[in-house]
Amino acid sequence: MIFSTIVDYSHGILIEKYRYNRQRAKLILLSSIVINLGLLCFFKYTDFFIQNINMLLNTNFSYLGLPLPIGISFYTFQTMSYTIDIYLDKSPVQKNIISFGTYVALFPQLIAGPIVQYNTIAHQLNNRKENISQFSQGIDKFVVGLGKKVLLANNIGMLWDEIQGLPINEITVFTAWLGIIAFSFQIYFDFSGYSDMAIGLGKIFGFDFLENFNYPYISQSITEFWRRWHISLGSWFRDYVYIPLGGNRVGLLKLFRNIAIVWFLTGFWHGASWNFILWGIYFGVILVFEKSFLLKVLSKVHPIIRHIYALFLILIGWVLFSFENIFTGLEYLKIMLGFERLPIYDQRFLYYFTSYSIVLILLILCSTPILKMVLDLLKKKSKRLEGVVLQLSLLLIMIFSIAYLVDSTYNPFLYFRF
């Protein structure tokens, strides 16, 4: 991290120095990108490449077994955004290495996102102001994120772990669907929970990070889903890969090429495994279809049909994402779709469903803006009443979260995989 900080700090100053010599500035930018991606690929993907070379060429190269530096996927993209923004004249150069180091090592979002582009907080690094109101908002946001992670994601994650651990021939159709629904809730509330905690901690210290999730499961198309899910990652690829390639202001074939490149890279960013690449390609293909004709078709059908369409494809995508062994994932998918001639349901499914029914209802409720709408209605009637209800709710979330963390040994860190 210190090396990345020094490299991009110095590259930023050099780009600014040779701003009017575009050829030299471009070479300096290229140097920064090569060093950053080289570090990321070396630590994250070397063993993946060795594994595939051994399989293809029947060789026996030894794995390096390198530990993955914590946060490297996030701070690499952040430091790259800095040098690119300097080159494109979107942000002023940062001449104070302590301020730039603060940006790189910003602990609230360092290991779990969101990916903070330099231009969004360039001014705040040296000119932010802390106040009691913002501090209070930060605590509120943090507690909401803590509740999402600890009370929602962890609880439904236990169900997914149980179902995922069953022998594949003992999983019924309904159990398979229940399992992947559980995983979809776990990954959403885990990721958005960490993002909310990071945004809350940022506010406490005077930083305003952009929202990273916006109720993605209410989407009515995959295009809409990716505008609402992991917004900072999508924005990064849009601003630094998709638009430089020409975006959608090109011919149809080049548009498809741009989408293919972005979604291959999006999948590969998540991890050194073929299932992530397949997951990225899967969504890339759907988005090509939607941009070609499907969105026009969907606009003519009922919103409920559009919602079912989106959720079905999202759940299929989570199967590809959750199983690093592609063949196991495909077997699971075949069970879900009824191709394995296994029972529709059994007593185990009924047990899981009844045991987790209250949690599932709560998860569905919290995946929509309903609770926010209720608070807004209370605010219209009485701002004082809304404040009391909100603060009591946050206090209960905090108490229950602490009680859960003290009592439970189950607290997985999903982001560690990426």
C-alpha positions as CSV (number, residue, x, y, z in Angstrom):
1,M,0.0,0.0,0.0
2,I,2.9,2.4,0.8
3,F,4.5,1.5,-2.5
4,S,1.2,2.2,-4.4
5,T,0.9,5.5,-2.6
6,I,4.4,6.6,-3.5
7,V,4.1,5.4,-7.1
8,D,0.8,7.2,-7.8
9,Y,1.6,10.3,-5.8
10,S,4.8,10.8,-7.9
11,H,3.1,9.8,-11.2
12,G,0.4,12.4,-10.5
13,I,3.0,15.2,-10.0
14,L,4.8,14.1,-13.2
15,I,1.6,14.1,-15.2
16,E,0.8,17.6,-13.9
17,K,4.4,18.7,-14.8
18,Y,4.1,17.5,-18.4
19,R,0.4,18.3,-18.8
20,Y,1.1,20.2,-22.1
21,N,3.3,17.5,-23.5
22,R,0.5,15.0,-24.1
23,Q,2.7,12.2,-25.4
24,R,4.9,12.3,-22.3
25,A,1.9,12.7,-20.0
26,K,0.3,9.7,-21.7
27,L,3.4,7.6,-21.2
28,I,3.5,8.5,-17.5
29,L,-0.1,7.6,-17.1
30,L,0.5,4.2,-18.9
31,S,3.4,3.6,-16.5
32,S,1.1,4.1,-13.5
33,I,-1.6,1.8,-14.9
34,V,0.9,-0.9,-15.7
35,I,2.5,-0.8,-12.2
36,N,-0.9,-0.9,-10.5
37,L,-2.4,-3.7,-12.6
38,G,0.9,-5.5,-12.5
39,L,0.8,-5.5,-8.7
40,L,-2.8,-6.6,-8.6
41,C,-2.3,-9.4,-11.2
42,F,0.9,-10.6,-9.5
43,F,-0.7,-11.0,-6.0
44,K,-4.2,-12.0,-7.0
45,Y,-4.0,-13.9,-10.3
46,T,-0.5,-15.5,-10.6
47,D,-1.6,-18.9,-9.1
48,F,-4.7,-18.8,-11.4
49,F,-2.6,-18.4,-14.5
50,I,-0.2,-21.1,-13.3
51,Q,-3.1,-23.5,-12.7
52,N,-4.5,-22.9,-16.2
53,I,-1.1,-23.3,-17.8
54,N,-0.5,-26.6,-16.0
55,M,-3.9,-27.8,-17.1
56,L,-3.5,-26.8,-20.8
57,L,0.2,-27.7,-21.3
58,N,0.3,-30.6,-18.8
59,T,3.1,-28.9,-17.0
60,N,3.9,-28.9,-13.3
61,F,4.8,-25.4,-12.3
62,S,4.7,-24.7,-8.6
63,Y,2.2,-22.3,-7.1
64,L,3.5,-19.2,-5.4
65,G,0.9,-19.3,-2.7
66,L,1.1,-15.6,-2.2
67,P,-1.1,-14.0,0.6
68,L,-3.4,-11.4,-0.9
69,P,-2.7,-7.9,0.5
70,I,-5.9,-6.8,2.3
71,G,-7.8,-4.2,0.3
72,I,-5.6,-4.4,-2.8
73,S,-8.6,-4.7,-5.2
74,F,-10.0,-1.6,-3.8
75,Y,-7.0,0.7,-3.3
76,T,-5.5,-0.3,-6.7
77,F,-8.7,1.0,-8.4
78,Q,-8.7,4.1,-6.2
79,T,-5.1,5.1,-7.0
80,M,-5.6,4.4,-10.7
81,S,-8.6,6.7,-10.6
82,Y,-6.4,9.4,-9.2
83,T,-3.7,9.4,-12.0
84,I,-6.4,9.0,-14.7
85,D,-8.4,12.0,-13.2
86,I,-5.2,14.1,-13.2
87,Y,-4.5,13.2,-16.8
88,L,-8.0,14.0,-17.9
89,D,-7.9,17.2,-15.8
90,K,-10.9,16.2,-13.7
91,S,-9.1,16.7,-10.5
92,P,-6.3,19.0,-9.2
93,V,-3.0,17.3,-8.4
94,Q,-2.5,16.5,-4.7
95,K,1.0,17.8,-3.6
96,N,0.6,16.8,0.0
97,I,1.7,13.1,0.3
98,I,0.0,12.8,3.7
99,S,-3.3,13.9,2.2
100,F,-2.9,11.5,-0.7
101,G,-1.9,8.7,1.7
102,T,-5.0,9.5,3.7
103,Y,-7.1,8.9,0.5
104,V,-5.4,5.6,-0.2
105,A,-5.4,4.2,3.3
106,L,-8.9,5.6,4.3
107,F,-9.8,2.9,6.8
108,P,-13.6,3.1,6.7
109,Q,-13.8,1.7,3.2
110,L,-10.3,0.2,2.7
111,I,-11.1,-3.5,2.8
112,A,-14.8,-3.6,1.9
113,G,-15.6,-0.7,-0.3
114,P,-17.2,1.3,-1.7
115,I,-14.5,2.2,-4.3
116,V,-14.1,6.0,-3.8
117,Q,-13.0,7.8,-6.9
118,Y,-10.5,10.5,-6.2
119,N,-12.5,13.3,-7.9
120,T,-15.5,12.7,-5.5
121,I,-13.5,13.6,-2.3
122,A,-10.5,15.6,-3.7
123,H,-11.9,18.8,-2.1
124,Q,-12.8,17.1,1.2
125,L,-9.2,15.8,1.8
126,N,-8.1,19.3,2.8
127,N,-11.3,21.2,3.3
128,R,-13.8,19.0,5.2
129,K,-15.6,20.2,8.2
130,E,-16.9,18.0,11.1
131,N,-20.0,18.9,13.0
132,I,-22.4,17.3,15.5
133,S,-25.2,16.9,12.9
134,Q,-22.9,15.0,10.5
135,F,-21.4,13.0,13.3
136,S,-25.0,12.0,14.3
137,Q,-25.9,11.0,10.8
138,G,-22.7,9.0,10.5
139,I,-23.6,7.0,13.7
140,D,-27.1,6.4,12.4
141,K,-25.8,5.1,9.0
142,F,-23.2,2.9,10.7
143,V,-25.7,1.3,13.0
144,V,-28.0,0.5,10.0
145,G,-25.1,-1.1,8.2
146,L,-24.1,-3.1,11.4
147,G,-27.7,-4.4,11.7
148,K,-27.7,-5.4,8.0
149,K,-24.5,-7.3,8.3
150,V,-24.9,-8.9,11.8
151,L,-28.7,-9.4,12.2
152,L,-29.7,-10.0,8.6
153,A,-26.8,-11.3,6.5
154,N,-25.3,-13.5,9.2
155,N,-28.6,-15.1,10.1
156,I,-29.7,-16.0,6.5
157,G,-26.1,-16.9,5.7
158,M,-26.4,-19.9,8.2
159,L,-29.3,-21.2,6.1
160,W,-27.3,-21.0,2.9
161,D,-24.3,-22.7,4.5
162,E,-26.6,-25.6,5.6
163,I,-28.1,-26.1,2.2
164,Q,-24.8,-25.6,0.4
165,G,-23.3,-28.3,2.6
166,L,-26.0,-30.9,1.8
167,P,-25.1,-33.8,-0.6
168,I,-26.2,-32.7,-4.1
169,N,-28.6,-35.6,-4.5
170,E,-30.4,-34.7,-1.2
171,I,-31.4,-31.2,-2.4
172,T,-35.0,-30.9,-3.6
173,V,-36.1,-28.3,-6.1
174,F,-37.7,-26.0,-3.5
175,T,-34.7,-26.4,-1.2
176,A,-32.3,-25.4,-4.0
177,W,-34.4,-22.2,-4.7
178,L,-34.6,-21.5,-1.0
179,G,-30.8,-21.8,-0.7
180,I,-30.0,-19.4,-3.5
181,I,-32.6,-16.9,-2.3
182,A,-30.8,-17.1,1.1
183,F,-27.5,-16.5,-0.6
184,S,-28.9,-13.5,-2.6
185,F,-30.1,-11.9,0.7
186,Q,-26.8,-12.7,2.5
187,I,-24.6,-11.2,-0.2
188,Y,-26.8,-8.1,-0.5
189,F,-27.1,-7.3,3.2
190,D,-23.4,-8.2,3.8
191,F,-22.1,-6.0,1.0
192,S,-24.6,-3.1,1.5
193,G,-24.1,-3.4,5.3
194,Y,-20.3,-2.9,5.0
195,S,-20.9,-0.1,2.6
196,D,-23.3,1.7,5.0
197,M,-20.8,1.3,7.8
198,A,-18.1,2.8,5.7
199,I,-20.3,5.7,4.6
200,G,-21.3,6.2,8.3
201,L,-17.7,6.2,9.5
202,G,-16.8,8.6,6.7
203,K,-19.4,11.0,7.8
204,I,-18.1,10.9,11.3
205,F,-14.7,12.1,10.0
206,G,-16.2,14.7,7.6
207,F,-16.2,12.7,4.4
208,D,-19.2,12.2,2.1
209,F,-18.9,8.9,0.3
210,L,-21.5,8.2,-2.4
211,E,-24.2,5.5,-1.8
212,N,-23.2,2.1,-3.0
213,F,-26.5,0.2,-3.1
214,N,-30.0,1.5,-3.9
215,Y,-32.6,-1.3,-3.3
216,P,-31.3,-3.5,-6.2
217,Y,-33.9,-6.2,-5.7
218,I,-36.8,-3.9,-6.7
219,S,-35.3,-3.7,-10.3
220,Q,-37.4,-4.6,-13.3
221,S,-34.5,-5.3,-15.7
222,I,-30.8,-6.3,-15.4
223,T,-29.8,-2.9,-16.7
224,E,-31.7,-1.3,-13.8
225,F,-30.2,-3.9,-11.4
226,W,-26.6,-2.9,-12.3
227,R,-27.5,0.8,-11.8
228,R,-28.5,-0.1,-8.2
229,W,-26.0,-2.8,-7.2
230,H,-22.4,-2.0,-6.2
231,I,-22.7,1.4,-7.7
232,S,-19.1,2.4,-7.1
233,L,-17.7,-0.6,-9.0
234,G,-20.1,0.0,-11.9
235,S,-19.2,3.7,-12.0
236,W,-15.5,2.9,-12.0
237,F,-15.8,0.6,-15.0
238,R,-18.1,3.0,-16.8
239,D,-15.8,6.0,-16.3
240,Y,-12.5,4.4,-16.8
241,V,-13.2,1.5,-19.2
242,Y,-16.6,1.7,-20.9
243,I,-16.5,5.5,-21.8
244,P,-12.9,5.5,-23.0
245,L,-13.7,2.6,-25.3
246,G,-16.5,4.7,-26.8
247,G,-19.4,3.8,-24.6
248,N,-22.7,3.6,-26.4
249,R,-21.7,6.3,-28.9
250,V,-20.4,3.8,-31.4
251,G,-21.8,1.3,-33.8
252,L,-23.7,-1.8,-32.7
253,L,-20.7,-4.2,-33.0
254,K,-18.4,-1.9,-31.1
255,L,-21.1,-1.4,-28.4
256,F,-21.3,-5.2,-27.9
257,R,-17.5,-5.3,-27.8
258,N,-17.4,-2.6,-25.1
259,I,-20.0,-4.4,-23.0
260,A,-18.1,-7.7,-23.4
261,I,-14.8,-6.2,-22.3
262,V,-16.4,-4.4,-19.3
263,W,-18.2,-7.5,-18.1
264,F,-15.3,-9.9,-18.6
265,L,-13.2,-7.5,-16.4
266,T,-16.0,-7.0,-13.9
267,G,-16.2,-10.8,-13.4
268,F,-12.4,-11.2,-13.3
269,W,-12.1,-8.4,-10.7
270,H,-14.2,-10.4,-8.2
271,G,-11.7,-13.2,-8.1
272,A,-9.2,-15.5,-9.7
273,S,-11.7,-18.2,-10.7
274,W,-13.6,-19.2,-13.9
275,N,-17.0,-19.0,-12.2
276,F,-16.5,-15.2,-11.7
277,I,-15.6,-14.8,-15.3
278,L,-18.6,-16.9,-16.4
279,W,-20.8,-14.8,-14.1
280,G,-19.5,-11.6,-15.7
281,I,-20.0,-12.9,-19.2
282,Y,-23.5,-14.1,-18.3
283,F,-24.6,-10.6,-17.3
284,G,-22.8,-9.1,-20.2
285,V,-24.8,-11.3,-22.7
286,I,-28.1,-10.3,-21.0
287,L,-27.2,-6.6,-21.1
288,V,-26.4,-7.0,-24.9
289,F,-29.9,-8.5,-25.4
290,E,-31.5,-5.8,-23.3
291,K,-29.8,-3.0,-25.2
292,S,-30.6,-4.6,-28.6
293,F,-34.3,-5.2,-28.2
294,L,-35.4,-6.7,-24.8
295,L,-35.8,-3.5,-22.9
296,K,-38.4,-2.3,-25.6
297,V,-40.2,-5.7,-25.2
298,L,-40.2,-5.4,-21.4
299,S,-41.6,-1.9,-21.5
300,K,-44.8,-3.3,-22.9
301,V,-45.4,-5.9,-20.2
302,H,-46.8,-5.5,-16.7
303,P,-44.3,-4.3,-14.0
304,I,-44.8,-7.5,-12.0
305,I,-43.7,-9.6,-15.0
306,R,-40.6,-7.4,-15.5
307,H,-39.8,-7.8,-11.8
308,I,-40.1,-11.6,-11.9
309,Y,-38.0,-11.6,-15.1
310,A,-35.2,-9.6,-13.3
311,L,-35.3,-11.6,-10.1
312,F,-35.2,-14.9,-12.0
313,L,-32.1,-13.9,-14.0
314,I,-30.4,-12.4,-10.9
315,L,-30.9,-15.6,-8.9
316,I,-29.4,-17.7,-11.8
317,G,-26.5,-15.3,-11.8
318,W,-25.9,-15.8,-8.0
319,V,-25.6,-19.6,-8.6
320,L,-22.7,-19.0,-11.0
321,F,-21.2,-16.5,-8.5
322,S,-21.5,-18.6,-5.4
323,F,-19.9,-21.9,-6.6
324,E,-16.2,-21.6,-7.4
325,N,-16.5,-25.1,-8.9
326,I,-18.4,-24.5,-12.1
327,F,-19.6,-28.1,-12.4
328,T,-21.1,-28.1,-8.9
329,G,-22.8,-24.8,-9.7
330,L,-24.3,-26.2,-12.9
331,E,-25.5,-29.3,-11.1
332,Y,-27.2,-27.0,-8.5
333,L,-28.7,-25.0,-11.4
334,K,-30.1,-28.2,-13.0
335,I,-31.8,-29.1,-9.7
336,M,-33.4,-25.6,-9.5
337,L,-34.8,-25.9,-13.0
338,G,-36.1,-29.5,-12.4
339,F,-33.8,-31.3,-14.7
340,E,-32.5,-33.8,-12.2
341,R,-35.8,-35.6,-11.5
342,L,-35.5,-35.0,-7.7
343,P,-38.5,-34.4,-5.5
344,I,-40.1,-30.9,-5.5
345,Y,-39.9,-30.6,-1.7
346,D,-39.4,-32.7,1.4
347,Q,-39.6,-32.5,5.2
348,R,-36.2,-30.8,5.3
349,F,-37.4,-28.0,3.1
350,L,-40.5,-27.5,5.2
351,Y,-38.3,-27.4,8.3
352,Y,-35.9,-24.8,6.8
353,F,-38.8,-22.7,5.5
354,T,-40.8,-22.6,8.7
355,S,-37.6,-22.0,10.8
356,Y,-36.5,-19.0,8.7
357,S,-40.0,-17.7,7.7
358,I,-39.9,-14.6,10.0
359,V,-36.3,-13.8,8.9
360,L,-37.3,-14.1,5.2
361,I,-40.2,-11.7,5.7
362,L,-37.9,-9.3,7.4
363,L,-35.3,-9.6,4.6
364,I,-37.9,-9.0,1.9
365,L,-39.2,-6.0,3.8
366,C,-35.7,-4.5,4.3
367,S,-34.9,-5.1,0.6
368,T,-37.6,-2.5,-0.4
369,P,-38.0,1.2,0.4
370,I,-41.2,0.4,2.5
371,L,-39.6,1.2,5.9
372,K,-38.1,4.4,4.5
373,M,-41.6,5.4,3.2
374,V,-43.1,4.7,6.6
375,L,-40.5,7.0,8.3
376,D,-41.2,9.7,5.6
377,L,-45.0,9.4,6.4
378,L,-44.2,9.8,10.2
379,K,-42.0,12.8,9.4
380,K,-44.9,14.5,7.6
381,K,-47.2,14.0,10.5
382,S,-44.7,14.7,13.3
383,K,-41.0,15.2,12.9
384,R,-40.6,14.6,16.7
385,L,-42.4,11.3,16.4
386,E,-40.3,10.2,13.5
387,G,-37.1,11.1,15.4
388,V,-38.2,9.1,18.4
389,V,-39.2,6.0,16.4
390,L,-35.9,6.2,14.4
391,Q,-33.6,6.6,17.4
392,L,-35.4,3.8,19.4
393,S,-35.1,1.5,16.4
394,L,-31.4,2.3,16.0
395,L,-30.8,1.7,19.7
396,L,-32.5,-1.7,19.5
397,I,-30.5,-2.6,16.4
398,M,-27.3,-1.7,18.2
399,I,-28.1,-3.7,21.3
400,F,-29.2,-6.8,19.3
401,S,-26.1,-6.6,17.1
402,I,-23.7,-6.4,20.1
403,A,-25.6,-9.3,21.8
404,Y,-25.4,-11.4,18.6
405,L,-21.6,-10.7,18.1
406,V,-20.9,-11.6,21.8
407,D,-22.9,-14.8,21.6
408,S,-22.3,-16.1,18.1
409,T,-19.3,-17.7,16.5
410,Y,-20.7,-17.3,13.0
411,N,-19.5,-14.0,11.4
412,P,-18.2,-14.6,7.9
413,F,-16.3,-11.9,5.9
414,L,-17.5,-12.4,2.4
415,Y,-15.4,-9.6,1.0
416,F,-12.2,-11.5,1.9
417,R,-12.7,-13.6,-1.2
418,F,-12.4,-10.6,-3.5
